[in-house]
Amino acid sequence: MQQMITILGPTASGKTPLAAALAAEIGGEIISADSRQVYRRMDIGTGKDLADYLVNSEKGIVNSVPYHLIDICEPGTKYNLFEYQQDFFDVYQEIRSRGAVPILCGGTGLYIEAVLKGYKLSPVPQNQALRDSLEGRSLAELTQMLAELKTKTGSNMHNTTDVDSCQRAIRAIEIETYNLEHPTPRRELPPVDSLIIGVHIDRELRREKITRRLKARLEDGMVEEVKSLLDEGIPAEDLIYYGLEYKFLTEYLIGQLTYDEMFSRLEIAIHQFAKRQMTWFRGMERRGFKINWIDATLPMEEKIQRIKDLWQ
């Protein structure tokens, strides 16, 4: 049985086109490791770029690369790591049963690490009393509380990439509190052996691509996408919970920010997010994962050949 391949990297590094081109060549299927692309109708803001999964062959034939764990939830719901781990494993086994190669691709480091290492997780119910007691606390206060809880539980979950709003921080505190009080039972799924490829992109080039991509997505209808979700009746606070594009665009649409404020703050937030992603990946290396870094600017054929050489 051939080893799974994982392709990770920060936002705007070109992970998805690389994973799709590789999959088309080796008979692979993509398993998304993106915590927001699971939501339907949240397309532009999450950067699904589904056209990336249509790959032209040398003979001019367009191959549609199968992908999984995209568009599986309704907006407004709160998909979590526990659900992702089970969904990943179900899809992973299904792909294996067909003799195809699973290619895990994404930028949500926590999701990637959870499935590769086989985190032992518990389903965590909502604790309304705890939520009520935390209402009104600042993000800085919540982050400090979370850090103290993680010291007690020994957890390496919920870093700052995952708690960029008060609502997400409260959910993280809820999970860590539950795990402190209910250490068992936990579901056990096996770790997954994988060749890990990291797409390395120069910081200045990454910043340039993020800004260019943000402008393009706004021109392509990202504001209208968020407005349509609000018009569906999805509460503003639920969209703000998803962070980044959905947070700042919602705040703009409900009149809390001007357009220029929205753009400026969102641009800064995405740059910070990319930096935190890299911090997580470097942390994975310290925790024993071997990441084989490939330069994002290499020609596609060369990147694929390097991966195949490592894989075979």
N, C-alpha and C positions, 0 to 999 in steps of 0.2 A: 504494500500500500504506500503510495507516494505521499510525502510529507506535505502538510498544509503550508501555504505561503501567506504571510501577513505583510501588508504594505501600509505603513503608517507615516505620518508627517504632519506638519502644521498646516493650517488653512492656507490655500493659494499655492501649495507646493506642487500640485499636479498629480496627486495620488491616484485619483479616479481614472483619468485617461491611461495612466500607466497600468493600473490593475486590469482595466478592460482590454487593452492591447495584449497584455500577457495572457489573459484568460482566453482570448480568441486564438492565440497561438498554441496553447498547451491543453485546450479542452477544459478550461476552468469555469467556475461560477463564482460570482462575487457575493460575499456576505458583508453587508454594510455594518460598520462599527461607528455609527453616528447617532448620538442621542436625540437629535431633533428630526432627522430624515424619516423617522418612523411615522410621522404625522402626515395624514392626507391633506392636500390643498395648502400645505405650507411648503411651497416648491422653490420660489425664487429666494426667499429669505434663508432657507436652509442650504441653498446651493446644490440641489439635487442634480441639476445638469444631466438629465436622463439621456440626452443626445450622446453623452460620452460612452454609453454602452452600445452604440452602433459603430462598429469598427470596420473600416474598409480593408479588404485583403489585397494582396499584390495583384490578384486577378480582377480587381474591381468589384468584387462581390461584397455586399454589406452584411456583416455578421452581427446578429443581435445577441449580445452576451447576457445570459441569465443573471438576474440580481435578486437578492433576498433581504428581508427586514427593512424595506422601504415601503411607505404607504400602508402600514398595518394598523394604525390607530387613528381615532378621530381627534381633531384639535380640541383643546380644552381638557382632555384627559391627562393623567400624569403617569406616563410609562416609566418604569424604574429598572434598576440594575438586576434585581431578582428576576423580573419578567424577561429581560434581555438574555440573561444567562441561559434560561430554559429554552427560549426561542432559538438562540444560536445553536444550542446542542441538537435540537430537533432538526433544524435545517442542515447542520453539519452532517448528521447521520444520513439524512435523505440524499444529499449530494454524493456522499461516499457510496451509498447503495447503488447509485447509477454509474459508478466508476469514473465520475468527474473529479476534478481537483478543486477543493474549497480554497478560495482566496479571500481572506479577511482584509477589509480595506476601510480605513477611516481615521479620524483624528481624536476620537473620544478615548483617551488613554485608559481611563478607569474600566470601560467596557472591554477593551482589548486585554488588559491585564487580568480581569476577572475570568475570562474564558480560557486564556492560555494557562493560567495558574490553577484554575479550578477553585475559585473562592467558595468557601462554605457560607452560604447566606440564608437568612431567615426572611419569610414574608413579614413585613412590618405594617400593622394596621395604624390608622390615624389615631392620634392621642389629642382629642379636642381640648382637654384641660391644659395640657402642656402648651398647645398652640395659643390658647387664650392668655396664658401667663407670659408668653413671649411677644405678644402683640405690642407694637410700639417701640420695641427695642431697635437700636440702630444696627446696620450691617456690621460695623466694627465690634459692637458688643456681642452680637450673635456669633461672629467669627471667633472671638476670644472664648466664648462658652464652648463652641465646637472643638477648639484646640484642647481645652481642658478635658472634655469627654474622651477625645481620641487618645489622650495620654493614659486614661483609665482603661480603655478597651483594647489598646494596642493596635488600633485600626490605622490602615493607610488609605482608607477610602475618603472621599469628600475633600479634595484639596480645593484651592481657590478657583480652579477652572469650573468646578461644579457648584459653587455657592456665590454666584455673582449678583444675587438679589436676596432680599430679606426672606422671601417666601421659600426659596431654595435652601437657604441656610437653616430655616426653621425645620424643613423636612429632613435635612441632614442631622440636626440635633435630635429630632424625633427617632430617626433610625438608630443613631448611636446610643440614645437613652434606652431604647428597646433592647438593643443587643447587650447592654450592660446589665439590664434587669432580667433578660430571658436568654441566657447563653445557649440553651438548647430548646427544641431540636433544630438542627440546621440541615438543609439539603446538601448532599454531596454529589458533585459532578466531577468527572476526572479531568485532570489537566490535559491540554492538547499540545502535542509536539508540532512546532512550526518553525520554518525558516522565516526570520523577521528581517524585512527590508525597510530601512528608513530613507525617506526622500529628503535630502538636505538642500535647503535653498538659502542663499546668502541673505542676511538680514535686510540689507537695503533693497535688494531685488524683491524680497517678500513684501516689504512695506509698499513698494511701488505697485506691485500686482494687486495688493489688497485695496489700495485706493482706487486703482483703475477698475477693478471688478465691482467695487461698491457703487461707483458712478454708473457703470453699465447696468447693474441690477436695478438701480433706481429708475433709469431710463426704460428698462424693460417691464416696469409695472409692479415693483415691489411694494410701493405705497398702496396701490390699488388692491394688491393681494391681502395686505393686512386689513384694509378697510372692508373688504368683502367678508373677512372672518368676523370682524366686529358686527357687520350688518347681519350675519347669520345668528347673532345673539350670543356669541362667545364673550364672556366677561373680559373687560380690559385687563383685570388683574391676572386672569389665566394666561393671556398672551404675554404680559409682562414677565410672568414666571419663566417663560422659555428663554429669556435673556437676549442679549445682543440685538439683532435686527428687530425682533418682535417687541422687545422692551422699548427701544428708542422710537420706533415708528408708531407704536401705540401711544406713547406719551406725546408725540407730535400730533397725532390724529385727534386726541382728546383735549388738545389745547394746552398741554403742560410745557411744550417746547416749541420754539419757532423752527422752521425748516433748517435754517443755518445751524442752530444749536443742535438739532437732531443729527445732522450730517457730521458735525465736528465731534460730538461726543461718541457717536457710533463708530466713526473712523478710529478714534483713540482706543475705544473698547475692543475693537477687532484686533488692532495691533497688540494690545495687552493680552488678549486671548491667545494669539499665536505664540507669544512669548511663554505663556503659562503651559501651553501644549508642549513646547520644547523642554521646559523644566520637568514635566511629567515623564517624557521619554528618557531624559537623562537620568531621572530617578529610577526608571525601569532598569537601566543599565547597571546602576548601583545595586539594585535588588537581584541581579544575577541574569538578566536577559541579555542575550547577544543580539545586538542590532547592527546589521550590515548597512552602512550608510552609502547612498548613491547620490551623486550630484544631479540636482533637478535639471540643470541646463544641458546635460548630455543629450545627444540625439536619441529618439525613442528606441531605435533598433539596438543601439549600444546598451541602453539601460536594460532592455529585455534580455539581451545576450548575457550580461553580467549576472542577472538574476538566475537564468537557466544554468549558467556555469556553477553558481553556488548551490543550486537546488539539486543538480544531478551529480 
